[in-house]
């Protein structure tokens, strides 16, 4: 459990340091993502982004568990 928490912390640190470059990726703005903006209300549901991330993570876990 300790190793997992350390790895997660290092991953979050790396993502935080790389945020200026990661922000330019189109995740959250892919075709199929739902965005509703009316007046002072804004709703965003990135369903396609969630599916892409889920597929990538599933593939990576499948590869590393072999």
C-alpha positions as CSV (number, residue, x, y, z in Angstrom):
1,X,0.0,0.0,0.0
2,X,2.9,2.4,0.8
3,X,4.5,1.8,-2.6
4,X,1.1,2.5,-4.3
5,X,0.6,5.8,-2.5
6,X,4.2,6.9,-3.3
7,X,3.7,6.1,-7.0
8,X,0.4,7.9,-7.1
9,X,2.0,10.9,-5.4
10,X,4.8,10.9,-7.9
11,X,2.3,10.6,-10.8
12,X,0.4,13.6,-9.5
13,X,3.6,15.6,-9.1
14,X,4.6,14.8,-12.7
15,X,1.1,15.7,-14.0
16,X,1.3,19.0,-12.0
17,X,4.7,19.9,-13.4
18,X,3.6,19.0,-17.0
19,X,0.2,20.8,-16.7
20,X,1.1,23.7,-19.1
21,X,1.6,21.1,-21.8
22,X,-1.1,18.7,-20.8
23,X,-3.7,21.6,-20.9
24,X,-3.2,21.8,-24.7
25,X,-4.4,18.3,-25.3
26,X,-8.0,18.1,-26.6
27,X,-9.3,16.0,-23.8
28,X,-12.6,17.4,-22.5
29,X,-13.3,19.0,-25.9
30,X,-13.6,15.9,-28.1
31,X,-16.5,15.4,-30.5
32,X,-19.3,13.7,-28.6
33,X,-18.6,15.5,-25.3
34,X,-21.7,17.3,-24.0
35,X,-21.4,21.1,-23.3
36,X,-24.4,23.2,-22.4
37,X,-24.1,26.9,-21.8
38,X,-27.1,29.0,-21.1
39,X,-27.1,32.4,-19.4
40,X,-25.1,32.0,-16.2
41,X,-25.3,28.2,-16.3
42,X,-22.6,25.9,-17.7
43,X,-22.7,22.1,-17.8
44,X,-20.0,19.9,-19.2
45,X,-20.1,16.1,-19.5
46,X,-17.1,14.7,-21.3
47,X,-18.5,11.3,-22.1
48,X,-16.2,10.5,-25.1
49,X,-13.1,11.7,-23.1
50,X,-14.1,9.3,-20.3
51,X,-14.5,6.4,-22.7
52,X,-11.1,7.1,-24.4
53,X,-9.3,7.4,-21.0
54,X,-11.0,4.2,-19.8
55,X,-9.9,2.2,-22.9
56,X,-6.3,3.5,-22.6
57,X,-6.1,2.6,-18.9
58,X,-7.6,-0.8,-19.5
59,X,-5.2,-1.6,-22.3
60,X,-2.2,-0.4,-20.2
61,X,-3.3,-2.5,-17.2
62,X,-3.9,-5.5,-19.5
63,X,-0.4,-5.1,-21.0
64,X,1.4,-4.7,-17.6
65,X,-0.4,-7.7,-16.0
66,X,0.8,-10.1,-18.7
